[in-house]
Amino acid sequence: MNAHTFDVVVLGGGSGGYAAALRAAELGKSVALIEKDKVGGTCLHRGCIPTKALLHAAEVADHVRDAASVGVTATLQGVDAAGVRAYREGIVAKKFKGLEGLVKARGITVVAGEGRLNADRTVAVGDDVYTGGDVVLATGSYSRSLPGLELGGRILSSEQALALEVVPERVLILGGGVIGVEFASVWRSFGAEVTIIEGLEHLVPNEDIALSKGLERAFRRRGIQYSLGTRFQSAEQDADGVTVTLDDGRTFSGDYLLVAVGRGPVTDGLGFAEAGVTLDRGFVIVDEQLRTGVPGLWAVGDIVPGLQLAHRGFLQGIAVAERIAGLSPAPVPETQIPKITYSNPEVASVGLTEAAAAAEHGADNILSYEYNLAGNGKSEIIGTSGLVKVVRRKDGPVLGVHLLGDRVGELITEGQLAVAWEAHPEDIAPLIHAHPTQSEALGEAFLALAGKPLHAL
């Protein structure tokens, strides 16, 4: 057995883990970062970055297809799946190389191998044992399936969908959340017939109802089909395709079925429970400081209950590193973390939905305003429809900001500032939004809630 001692040992090199390692090293700690695959984790290699590269390729295809509408002569001759894959892999490789250089420059020791937490709070990797004054658990998540639905063959996880060598002609997607609608958007732009199957009543069901309904309308216009409100019963595959049966007996057929029903925590068999960590359905239970019940043992990222977002992992990893170093960063409530679905059109939100705000403060104490992007010059220029919705407490602060439309994800930081700083629309109304920009649409909503609309009645 070979023993190694560090100030901080991080188990898992994804978004939360490497953020914790980088910040801890920056604060003068010696750090070991243990990763069984590649530093960067799911987000960099199989999630956020490669899927957004696909979505950009899809956007280019749509622009070429619609070029004549703006007076440009262009013809979409097809989508080269191999070329798209090479583009996507090139983006990932550049980001990975940059991250490797950053980790090396900070003096972090990267340990390649699968780590397991021991009962004494050390971490074993093969015959090596790593001891840290503090240990950070950041083992990430995996693609879930449903009972009786086995992944393999023509039934795909999102990771397997990324690796497809072809653009399917007909594809089914089980799940209308973020991953499902993003892949639906990509495949439709590439020319596939797409059907989404969602057991709840709306697409992106965790969003404000105005965004869900708006996305459904946009998808109908794009020719994306969907079934809502009826649950999945079974799936059968053969050499030619997959057939899905719903609880009401309806069936849908496609070349492939993407299973996009969420992600589960990677904690099973890693020694967490044996070391005294409290688990709930596989998730690690922590306090608001991200401490487990075991002294010196912390957890961040997708294994902690809540939003499974890379930027939440960054935030948590940085906060834990600072607490280990004796600093006192304030916890950030989940409602202040922005969410973006990078479909066409995009969905972006932060804070409370109107329904959640009404439940918390009473419906009579809530005001909301929706501004249609049809009134926004830049949105008209780029050819997007959508809306901005702002929710406020009556005579009080902004509680939620909800956006639908192409490129609106770039606007959500202003919404986050408004919600996190408990700004009143009257505070924001005097601030100037440059013209013509899509940010003006958000400004118009604030103006209207402040009682002085400009380009709206």
Salt bridges, closest charged atoms under 4 A:
GLU26 OE1 - ARG23 NH1 2.65
GLU26 OE2 - ARG106 NH2 3.83
ASP37 OD2 - ARG46 NH1 3.00
GLU59 OE1 - HIS56 ND1 3.46
GLU59 OE2 - HIS63 NE2 3.76
ASP62 OD1 - ARG65 NH1 2.77
ASP62 OD2 - ARG222 NH2 3.89
GLU89 OE2 - ARG85 NE 2.84
ASP128 OD1 - HIS4 NE2 2.90
GLU159 OE2 - ARG263 NH1 3.29
GLU165 OE2 - ARG85 NH1 2.48
GLU182 OE1 - LYS52 NZ 3.03
ASP208 OD1 - LYS389 NZ 2.87
GLU216 OE2 - HIS202 ND1 2.91
ASP248 OD2 - ARG250 NE 2.78
ASP255 OD1 - ARG170 NH2 3.92
ASP280 OD1 - ARG281 NE 3.68
ASP287 OD2 - ARG291 NE 2.79
GLU322 OE2 - ARG23 NE 2.91
GLU334 OE2 - ARG312 NE 2.77
GLU354 OE1 - LYS389 NZ 2.68
GLU360 OE2 - HIS361 NE2 3.47
GLU370 OE2 - LYS389 NZ 3.97
GLU414 OE2 - HIS433 NE2 2.73
GLU426 OE2 - ARG392 NH1 3.02
GLU440 OE2 - HIS435 ND1 2.86
GLU444 OE2 - HIS455 ND1 2.58
